[in-house]
Amino acid sequence: MKQQFSKDSFYAASEDVVARKIENEIILIPIDMDFRDKENQLYTLNSAAQVIWKRLNKGKSLRDITADLTAEFSAPAKVIEKDVIALVKELLKRKLLVMVLNK
């Protein structure tokens, strides 16, 4: 079943994923990894994705994360929003992230 996507929704790490910081990277590890399934493999977050991941897990909506990052970094809001949405959609597809009830 495809999840409804909304910038006002809240997302968090799936219960089926473990996040580990190794040196300067965060690696997401599915608990029931199947190396034959490319959607169910290790996923490494780059520095920008790490910032988004941390804010998602602090209970911020995508709209709030975009606003925070726009204020913090010198990039256009539309570029930041596009990057935030792309990451969230990829993590949802890989089942590393889940939508939680609106707060």
N, C-alpha and C positions, 0 to 999 in steps of 0.2 A: 504494500500500500504506500503510495507516494504521500509524503508529508506536505502539509500546507506551509508555505514559506511566507514570512512576514518580517518586515524590518522592526516591528514593534514587539515581536516575540522574544522569548528568552531561550537560550540554549546552554547546555552544559555537557561535560564529558559523559559519555556512555558508561554505564556500570561495567561494560564488557571491555574496557580499555584501561591500560595503565600508562601513565605518563612518567617518563624518567628524564632528568636533566643529566646529560653526559657532556662534560666540558661546557661548551657554549651553545649546545643544541638541546632541544626538547624532542624526545622520540616517543611517539605514541605506539603502544604495543597492544594489539588486540589479544584478549585472553585466549580465545579459541582460534589461534592463527592457523590458516590453511594456505600453505605456500602455492598451491595450485590456483587459488583465487586471488587475482591481482588486486582486488578491492579489499582484501583481508590480510594485508601485509603491514610491516613496519612503515610508519609515516614520520618523516623528519620535518620539523617546523623550522623555517628560516627565522631570522630575527624579527621581521615584521609580523609573521604569523604567530610568533611567541607572544608578542604584545597583545594581539587579538585574542589568543587562547586564554591568556591570564585574565583578561577582562570578561570574557564569556563566563569563566568559572567564578567570577566575582558577582555574577548575577546581573550583568548589564545587558540591555537590549541592543540589537544591532544599530538602531538609530542613535542610542546613547554612545556606543563605542565609536561610531563614525564621527559624532560631534566632538568627543574627547580627543580623538586622533587628529581631527582637523585643527583643533585649538593647539595641540601639542607639536605637530609637525607642519612644515611649510609645503603642503601639497594641497591641490584643489579638493574640495569636499567630494565631488563626483568621482575622482580617481580613488580616493580612500574608500568611499562607499562601494565602488566596484570591486576593489580588492577584498574588503570585508565579506561581501556577499559571495564572491567566488570561493573564498576559503571555507565559509560556512557550508555552502552547497557541496563542496568536495568532501568535507568531513562528515556531512550527513549521508552522502552517497556511500562512504566507506564504513558507515555505522560507528564512527568514532565520537560522534556528537549526537545529542538528542534534543528535541524541543521539550521544554518544561512548561508547566502552567504559567500563564502570565501573572506577574506579581502585582 
